[in-house]
Amino acid sequence: MKKNILPIIAVALFVAVAFTSCDTATGQGAGWGATTGAILGAAATGNVRGAAVGALIGANTGALIGASIDEADAVRYGPPPRGGFPFARPIDTPGFYQSPFPPYQIYNLRHVPHGGLVEDRIGGGYFRKP
């Protein structure tokens, strides 16, 4: 067990750091789920394989829980339109998208996660990054 503790801690920290850049509740839920799953898997089995399986299961579970939190947080943006929030349209420049609201402004959404809500302050309304 003492030989495996360092790799287990390294894997858990790597997974936690890999998901810290996620701004959505889905990404954060996946990160915390993976970390918790890795720790519990390592504690239950005492080996790296158990930690990896626990991290995988925890990341998937955390992502599902986080996705439901994302949708619940969307309520603060007002009632969603019928059929959900519209999606932006990609343009020729990678990472840039056109708003679905007139006057159809172009936005740099390189740092917005896929499916993230963006406010169009000029056209008014919220849209999602595809």
C-alpha positions in Angstrom: 0.0 0.0 0.0 2.8 2.4 0.8 4.3 2.0 -2.7 1.0 2.9 -4.3 0.1 5.9 -2.2 2.2 8.4 -4.2 0.8 7.4 -7.6 -2.7 7.5 -6.2 -2.3 11.0 -4.8 -0.6 12.1 -8.1 -3.6 10.8 -10.1 -6.1 12.4 -7.8 -4.3 15.8 -7.9 -3.9 15.6 -11.7 -7.6 15.0 -12.2 -8.5 17.8 -9.8 -6.2 20.3 -11.5 -7.3 19.2 -15.0 -10.9 20.2 -14.2 -10.2 23.5 -12.3 -10.3 25.5 -15.5 -13.9 24.5 -16.1 -16.3 27.4 -15.3 -19.5 25.4 -15.5 -21.1 23.4 -12.8 -20.8 20.4 -15.1 -17.0 20.7 -15.3 -16.6 21.4 -11.6 -18.9 18.5 -10.7 -16.8 16.2 -12.9 -13.6 17.4 -11.2 -14.8 16.9 -7.7 -16.4 13.6 -8.6 -13.2 12.3 -10.1 -11.2 13.4 -7.1 -13.5 11.9 -4.6 -13.9 8.7 -6.7 -10.1 8.3 -7.0 -9.6 8.7 -3.2 -12.4 6.2 -2.4 -11.3 3.8 -5.1 -7.8 3.8 -3.8 -8.9 3.4 -0.2 -11.2 0.5 -1.1 -8.8 -1.4 -3.3 -5.4 -0.1 -2.3 -4.1 0.1 -5.9 -3.9 2.5 -8.8 -6.4 0.6 -10.9 -9.1 1.0 -8.2 -8.3 4.7 -8.1 -8.6 5.1 -11.8 -11.9 3.2 -11.9 -13.2 5.4 -9.0 -12.1 8.5 -10.8 -13.9 7.6 -14.0 -17.1 6.7 -12.1 -16.9 9.8 -10.0 -16.2 12.1 -13.0 -19.3 10.8 -14.8 -21.5 11.0 -11.8 -20.3 14.5 -11.0 -20.8 15.7 -14.6 -24.4 14.5 -14.5 -25.1 16.2 -11.2 -23.3 19.4 -12.4 -25.4 19.4 -15.6 -28.6 19.5 -13.6 -27.1 22.3 -11.5 -26.3 24.2 -14.8 -29.9 24.0 -15.9 -31.1 25.1 -12.5 -28.8 28.1 -12.5 -30.2 29.2 -15.9 -33.3 30.2 -14.0 -31.5 33.3 -12.8 -31.3 34.5 -16.4 -35.1 34.6 -16.6 -37.5 32.1 -18.0 -35.9 30.2 -20.9 -37.5 30.8 -24.2 -39.7 28.2 -25.8 -37.5 25.5 -27.1 -34.5 26.6 -25.0 -31.9 29.3 -25.5 -30.8 29.8 -29.1 -27.3 28.8 -30.3 -24.8 31.2 -31.8 -23.7 30.7 -35.4 -20.0 29.9 -36.0 -18.1 32.1 -38.5 -14.9 31.6 -40.5 -12.6 32.7 -37.6 -12.2 29.8 -35.1 -13.5 30.7 -31.6 -15.7 33.5 -32.9 -19.5 33.3 -33.1 -22.4 35.4 -34.4 -25.2 36.2 -32.0 -28.6 35.0 -33.0 -30.1 38.4 -32.0 -30.1 41.4 -34.3 -27.9 43.3 -35.0 -26.0 40.0 -35.1 -22.8 41.0 -33.2 -19.7 38.8 -33.4 -18.3 37.5 -30.1 -15.0 35.9 -29.1 -16.2 32.8 -27.2 -12.9 30.9 -27.1 -13.0 30.7 -23.3 -16.7 29.9 -23.0 -17.4 26.1 -22.6 -19.6 24.4 -25.1 -23.3 24.9 -24.2 -22.4 27.9 -21.9 -24.8 30.8 -21.8 -23.6 34.2 -23.1 -25.4 37.5 -22.7 -25.8 39.6 -25.8 -25.9 43.1 -24.3 -26.5 44.8 -27.6 -29.2 42.6 -29.1 -30.6 41.7 -25.7 -31.1 38.1 -24.6 -29.0 35.0 -23.9 -27.7 32.4 -26.2 -25.6 29.3 -26.0 -22.2 28.5 -27.5 -22.5 25.5 -29.8 
